[in-house]
Amino acid sequence: MRQAVLRFKFRRARYLGAFLGDLLVATLEARPIDVDVLVPVPSRRGVERERGYHHTEVLAEVVGRRLGLPVERCALVRQRDTLPQVGLDARRRWSNVRGAFRCVAPDRVAGRRVLLVDDILTTGATAESCARALAMAGASAVWALVVARDQLAKPTER
């Protein structure tokens, strides 16, 4: 799984998006969550241009197509530059993304149950920062759906 995610994310292996997205669909079919809309975690500036695609958007599109759910690609943005999370310890990860995201389309999430889509959950810092922005925009509930969980830090460590 690690190799698949790394190739998809860093080696321009976009074709792996369908495989990884199907794994997310299988997860949702095994443990259904009643959601209204999918929101991909925004990439850092310039990453999408370097990669040639927005990897979490590719995942969200696969899930959305398979399950008939809308994808709000532009609802959430990074309102400030952040460092790459790779290589940061847990404490620095939390401070790096604290307040980094903003919902610019509150009408797309207000009163809706949102499923945030990302590739890897390590400390939960990015997911929590995104969820806060969506909740502040009026989302009635926010869940995170990820391909893999890394064990860098205990979930409660901040």
C-alpha positions in Angstrom: 0.0 0.0 0.0 2.8 2.4 0.9 4.4 1.9 -2.5 1.1 2.5 -4.3 0.4 5.7 -2.4 4.0 7.0 -2.9 3.9 6.3 -6.6 0.5 7.9 -7.0 1.5 10.9 -5.0 5.1 11.5 -6.1 5.8 9.5 -9.2 3.0 10.8 -11.5 1.3 7.4 -11.4 -2.2 8.8 -11.9 -3.5 5.5 -13.0 -3.3 4.3 -9.4 -6.0 6.7 -8.5 -8.7 4.3 -9.8 -7.3 1.4 -7.7 -6.9 3.6 -4.5 -10.3 5.2 -5.1 -11.9 1.7 -5.4 -10.3 0.8 -2.0 -12.0 3.9 -0.5 -15.3 2.8 -2.1 -15.0 -0.7 -0.6 -14.3 0.8 2.8 -17.5 2.9 2.6 -19.5 0.0 1.4 -18.2 -2.1 4.3 -18.8 0.7 6.8 -21.4 3.1 5.3 -21.6 6.7 6.3 -24.5 8.8 5.3 -22.9 11.8 3.6 -24.1 14.5 1.1 -20.8 15.7 -0.5 -17.1 14.9 -0.9 -14.4 17.5 -0.4 -10.8 16.7 -1.3 -8.0 18.1 0.9 -6.3 20.9 -1.0 -2.7 20.5 -2.0 0.0 22.9 -1.2 0.6 25.6 -3.8 2.5 24.4 -6.9 2.2 20.8 -6.0 -0.6 20.1 -8.4 1.3 21.9 -11.2 4.4 19.8 -10.5 2.5 16.5 -10.3 0.1 17.2 -13.2 -3.0 16.4 -11.2 -4.5 17.0 -7.8 -4.2 13.6 -6.1 -6.9 13.9 -3.5 -9.3 15.3 -6.1 -8.6 12.2 -8.3 -9.5 10.0 -5.3 -12.7 12.0 -4.5 -13.8 11.8 -8.2 -13.5 8.0 -8.2 -15.5 7.7 -5.0 -18.1 10.3 -6.2 -18.6 8.5 -9.5 -18.9 5.1 -8.0 -21.3 6.2 -5.2 -23.2 9.0 -7.0 -22.0 11.7 -4.7 -21.1 15.3 -5.7 -17.5 16.4 -5.3 -16.9 20.0 -4.2 -13.4 20.6 -5.6 -13.1 24.2 -4.8 -15.0 24.5 -1.5 -11.9 24.3 0.6 -8.6 26.2 0.0 -5.3 26.7 1.7 -5.4 30.3 2.9 -1.7 30.3 3.6 1.4 28.4 2.5 2.4 25.5 4.7 5.5 23.3 4.8 5.3 19.7 3.5 4.1 17.6 6.4 6.6 14.8 5.5 9.6 15.0 7.9 7.9 17.1 10.6 7.3 15.7 14.0 3.8 15.6 15.4 3.9 18.9 17.2 5.2 20.7 14.1 2.6 19.0 12.0 -0.2 20.4 14.2 1.3 24.0 14.2 2.0 23.8 10.5 -1.6 23.4 9.4 -3.4 25.1 12.3 -5.7 27.7 10.6 -4.3 26.9 7.1 -7.6 26.0 5.5 -10.7 28.1 4.7 -14.0 27.2 3.2 -14.6 29.6 0.3 -17.9 28.2 -0.7 -20.0 27.9 2.5 -23.2 27.5 0.5 -21.8 24.2 -0.9 -21.3 22.7 2.6 -23.7 24.5 5.0 -26.1 22.0 6.5 -24.5 19.1 4.6 -22.7 16.0 5.8 -19.2 16.3 4.4 -16.7 13.5 3.7 -13.2 14.9 3.5 -10.9 12.8 1.2 -7.2 12.5 1.7 -4.5 9.9 1.0 -2.8 9.4 4.3 -3.7 10.2 7.9 -0.7 10.5 10.1 -1.4 12.6 13.2 -4.8 13.9 12.0 -3.6 17.5 12.0 -4.5 18.2 8.4 -7.9 16.4 8.7 -8.8 18.3 11.8 -7.8 21.7 10.4 -9.9 21.0 7.3 -12.8 19.8 9.4 -12.7 22.9 11.5 -12.9 25.1 8.4 -15.8 23.1 7.1 -17.6 23.2 10.4 -17.1 26.9 10.7 -18.8 27.2 7.2 -21.8 25.4 8.6 -21.2 21.7 7.7 -23.5 19.6 9.9 -21.0 16.8 10.2 -17.5 16.1 8.8 -15.8 12.7 8.4 -12.4 11.9 6.9 -11.8 9.1 4.5 -8.2 8.1 3.8 -6.4 5.4 1.9 -3.9 4.7 4.7 -3.0 5.5 8.3 0.6 6.1 9.2 1.8 5.6 12.7 4.0 8.6 13.2 2.3 9.7 16.4 -0.4 8.7 18.8 -3.7 10.3 17.6 -4.0 12.2 20.9 -0.4 13.7 20.6 -0.5 17.4 19.6 
